[in-house]
Amino acid sequence: MARSVNTRCIAIIYAIACAIFVSSDIATFADAFAFSNQKTTRPNLHSMAGFLDDVGSFFDGLGGDSNSDESSSSQSELVEEIDGVYTGSKRIITIPAKTMKSGGLRLYCNLFLMGVQNTPEKGCWKASQSDNSEVNLRYVDLSGSIIIRFTEDGITVDRLGSSPSTKYLIAESMILNGFLDELHSIVYGGDVSEQNRLLTLMESDVIEKARGFVSFG
């Protein structure tokens, strides 16, 4: 009986220690991302590339094969996917990757995209995820959506909508230029070695070339 009590106590102490350790790591990550939008602290964020990748991979594995009700409903709102591209969508940007830390890059970019739902006006975008490799931003007038996908070869951006409004195109340009700024910072910002970056590119000018395909770039 005594041995059982001691074993249970040890297990409880171990669980508390793990909880403290994990919470401190999460707090560190939250602080890092909170300051990531300030250009003066970008080197600190990029120095956490390995940690971001580990956290991203961890969240990718949560939930197994099950999807939330919100994810299922957002996926059902899209037309059937054919060969990795939604029917009726138009490819806007392709960013080929030389190397990519998929988990960390998706987490970083997803947090950025979730944070721009009120750009340029409050409530003008609604962000959702149909799976771990894709983020959808649907415009408030329903004339178009931005679909950003993270593949093994790089990042693609599609527009879904045959007749996007002028307001949509203006708002889309703001989102995509901001997104390209974030990618530029990930690739080139801070004093970080190439092997530790979340993303490296096949061509050095690919991000600037991509801006030429933005409607109001």
C-alpha positions as CSV (number, residue, x, y, z in Angstrom):
1,M,0.0,0.0,0.0
2,A,2.8,2.4,0.9
3,R,4.6,1.6,-2.3
4,S,1.5,2.5,-4.3
5,V,1.1,5.8,-2.5
6,N,4.8,6.6,-3.1
7,T,4.5,5.8,-6.8
8,R,1.4,8.0,-7.1
9,C,3.2,10.9,-5.4
10,I,6.2,10.6,-7.7
11,A,3.9,10.6,-10.8
12,I,2.1,13.7,-9.6
13,I,5.4,15.6,-8.9
14,Y,6.7,14.6,-12.3
15,A,3.5,15.8,-14.0
16,I,3.7,19.2,-12.2
17,A,7.4,19.6,-13.2
18,C,6.5,18.8,-16.9
19,A,3.6,21.4,-16.8
20,I,5.9,24.1,-15.4
21,F,8.5,23.3,-18.1
22,V,6.0,23.4,-21.0
23,S,4.3,26.5,-19.8
24,S,7.6,28.4,-19.6
25,D,8.4,27.3,-23.1
26,I,5.0,28.4,-24.4
27,A,5.4,31.8,-22.6
28,T,8.7,32.3,-24.2
29,F,7.3,31.5,-27.6
30,A,4.3,33.8,-27.1
31,D,6.6,36.7,-26.0
32,A,8.7,36.1,-29.1
33,F,5.8,36.2,-31.5
34,A,4.3,39.3,-29.8
35,F,7.4,41.2,-30.5
36,S,8.0,39.7,-34.0
37,N,6.0,42.5,-35.6
38,Q,8.6,44.9,-34.3
39,K,11.5,45.1,-36.7
40,T,14.0,45.7,-33.9
41,T,13.5,42.3,-32.4
42,R,13.3,40.1,-35.5
43,P,16.7,38.5,-34.9
44,N,15.4,37.1,-31.6
45,L,12.5,35.4,-33.4
46,H,14.6,34.0,-36.1
47,S,17.1,32.6,-33.5
48,M,14.1,30.5,-32.3
49,A,13.7,28.8,-35.7
50,G,14.3,25.3,-34.3
51,F,11.9,25.9,-31.4
52,L,9.2,27.2,-33.8
53,D,9.6,24.2,-36.0
54,D,9.2,21.8,-33.0
55,V,6.1,23.6,-31.8
56,G,4.6,23.7,-35.3
57,S,5.2,19.9,-35.7
58,F,3.7,19.3,-32.2
59,F,0.5,21.2,-33.1
60,D,0.3,19.4,-36.5
61,G,0.2,16.1,-34.6
62,L,-2.6,17.1,-32.3
63,G,-6.1,15.6,-32.9
64,G,-5.0,12.7,-35.0
65,D,-7.3,12.2,-38.0
66,S,-10.2,14.1,-36.4
67,N,-11.2,17.6,-37.6
68,S,-13.0,20.3,-35.7
69,D,-16.6,21.3,-36.7
70,E,-15.3,24.7,-37.8
71,S,-12.6,23.1,-40.1
72,S,-15.1,20.7,-41.6
73,S,-17.7,23.5,-42.3
74,S,-15.0,25.8,-43.9
75,Q,-13.8,23.0,-46.1
76,S,-17.4,22.2,-47.3
77,E,-17.7,25.8,-48.4
78,L,-15.0,25.3,-51.0
79,V,-15.6,23.5,-54.3
80,E,-14.0,20.1,-54.9
81,E,-10.2,20.1,-55.1
82,I,-8.6,18.6,-58.2
83,D,-4.9,17.8,-58.4
84,G,-4.1,20.0,-55.5
85,V,-5.8,23.2,-56.9
86,Y,-9.4,24.3,-56.3
87,T,-11.6,24.4,-59.4
88,G,-12.2,28.0,-60.4
89,S,-9.1,29.3,-58.5
90,K,-6.2,31.2,-60.1
91,R,-2.6,30.9,-59.1
92,I,-1.2,34.2,-58.1
93,I,2.1,33.5,-56.5
94,T,4.5,30.5,-56.3
95,I,7.5,30.6,-54.0
96,P,9.8,27.6,-54.6
97,A,11.7,26.6,-51.5
98,K,15.3,25.4,-51.3
99,T,14.8,24.3,-47.7
100,M,11.8,24.6,-45.4
101,K,11.2,23.8,-41.8
102,S,7.6,23.0,-42.4
103,G,6.1,23.0,-38.9
104,G,7.7,26.2,-37.8
105,L,7.1,28.1,-41.0
106,R,3.4,27.1,-41.1
107,L,2.9,28.1,-37.5
108,Y,4.6,31.5,-38.0
109,C,2.7,32.3,-41.2
110,N,-0.6,31.1,-39.8
111,L,-0.3,33.3,-36.8
112,F,0.5,36.3,-39.0
113,L,-2.5,35.5,-41.3
114,M,-4.9,35.1,-38.4
115,G,-3.7,38.5,-37.2
116,V,-4.6,40.4,-40.4
117,Q,-8.3,39.6,-40.5
118,N,-9.1,43.3,-39.7
119,T,-6.9,44.6,-42.5
120,P,-7.8,47.2,-43.9
121,E,-11.2,47.2,-42.2
122,K,-12.5,45.5,-39.1
123,G,-14.1,42.1,-39.9
124,C,-13.3,42.3,-43.7
125,W,-11.6,38.9,-43.7
126,K,-12.5,35.5,-42.1
127,A,-9.6,33.1,-41.7
128,S,-10.0,29.3,-41.5
129,Q,-7.9,26.2,-42.0
130,S,-9.2,23.2,-43.9
131,D,-6.0,21.2,-43.0
132,N,-2.5,21.7,-41.6
133,S,-1.1,22.8,-45.0
134,E,-3.6,25.5,-45.9
135,V,-5.0,28.8,-44.7
136,N,-8.1,30.4,-46.3
137,L,-8.9,34.1,-46.1
138,R,-12.5,34.8,-47.3
139,Y,-13.4,38.4,-48.0
140,V,-16.5,39.9,-46.4
141,D,-18.3,40.5,-49.7
142,L,-17.8,36.9,-50.7
143,S,-16.4,37.9,-54.1
144,G,-13.1,36.2,-53.5
145,S,-10.8,34.2,-51.1
146,I,-7.1,33.9,-50.7
147,I,-5.8,30.4,-50.4
148,I,-2.3,30.0,-49.1
149,R,-0.8,26.5,-49.2
150,F,2.4,25.1,-47.8
151,T,3.7,22.2,-49.8
152,E,6.9,20.2,-49.8
153,D,8.2,22.3,-52.7
154,G,7.3,25.7,-51.3
155,I,4.4,28.1,-50.9
156,T,1.6,28.9,-53.3
157,V,-1.1,31.6,-53.2
158,D,-4.3,31.2,-55.2
159,R,-7.3,33.4,-55.6
160,L,-10.7,31.7,-55.5
161,G,-13.4,33.8,-57.2
162,S,-14.3,34.5,-60.8
163,S,-15.3,38.1,-60.4
164,P,-13.5,39.6,-57.4
165,S,-14.7,43.1,-56.4
166,T,-12.3,46.1,-56.6
167,K,-12.5,46.4,-52.8
168,Y,-11.4,42.7,-52.6
169,L,-8.5,43.3,-54.9
170,I,-7.3,46.3,-52.9
171,A,-7.5,44.4,-49.6
172,E,-5.9,41.3,-51.2
173,S,-3.0,43.4,-52.3
174,M,-2.4,44.7,-48.8
175,I,-2.6,41.2,-47.3
176,L,-0.2,39.7,-49.9
177,N,2.3,42.5,-49.7
178,G,2.4,42.1,-46.0
179,F,2.7,38.3,-46.3
180,L,5.7,38.7,-48.7
181,D,7.3,41.1,-46.2
182,E,7.0,38.4,-43.6
183,L,8.6,35.9,-45.9
184,H,11.4,38.3,-46.8
185,S,12.1,38.7,-43.1
186,I,12.1,35.0,-42.5
187,V,14.5,34.4,-45.3
188,Y,16.9,37.4,-44.9
189,G,16.2,39.0,-41.6
190,G,18.6,38.8,-38.6
191,D,22.0,37.2,-38.2
192,V,20.9,33.5,-38.7
193,S,22.7,30.8,-40.5
194,E,21.0,29.3,-43.6
195,Q,20.6,25.9,-42.0
196,N,18.7,27.4,-39.1
197,R,16.2,29.5,-41.1
198,L,12.6,28.4,-41.4
199,L,12.8,29.0,-45.2
200,T,15.5,29.4,-47.8
201,L,14.9,30.1,-51.5
202,M,16.0,28.7,-54.8
203,E,16.4,32.2,-56.3
204,S,17.3,35.3,-54.3
205,D,14.8,37.6,-56.1
206,V,11.8,35.4,-56.1
207,I,9.9,37.4,-53.4
208,E,10.4,40.7,-55.3
209,K,9.3,39.0,-58.5
210,A,6.1,37.8,-56.7
211,R,5.1,41.3,-55.9
212,G,4.7,41.9,-59.6
213,F,1.7,39.5,-59.6
214,V,-0.1,41.3,-56.8
215,S,-3.0,43.3,-58.2
216,F,-2.1,46.7,-56.7
217,G,1.6,46.0,-55.9
